[in-house]
Amino acid sequence: CHCQTCRKTHAAQRNTAARVNRENFRVMKGADAMTAYESCPGKFRHFCSTCGSHIYAEYPERPFVVLRAATLDIDPGIRATMNVWMSHDLPWLDEDPNVPHFPEAPPPA
């Protein structure tokens, strides 16, 4: 999602998320460190209270949660199927192929 809310919430060009049916979702580790914030009426964003990572969001009455895919440590084996809210996309956040890219940290200045 490229919408303004997602960009600002995630401080990124876009939010990469996956809908996961509730019956297939559970926090396996660290549930005691999770905290929730009601960002708009009925929508809860769940964060790690230790590091601040936004893990998932939910409207409790809906049959799915929205998992923040960049928090996964293991490749789930699926790929993006769409980009949404491109009308909110920001042209200055496009990746410029002419700007140097480094596989790790840049060399010391």
Secondary structure, 3 states (H helix, E strand, C coil): CCCHHHHHHHCCCCCCEEEEEHHHCCCCCCHHHEEEEEEECCEEEEEECCCCCEEEEECCCCCEEEEEHHHCCCCCCCCCCCCCCHHHCCHHHCCCCCCCCCCCCCCCC
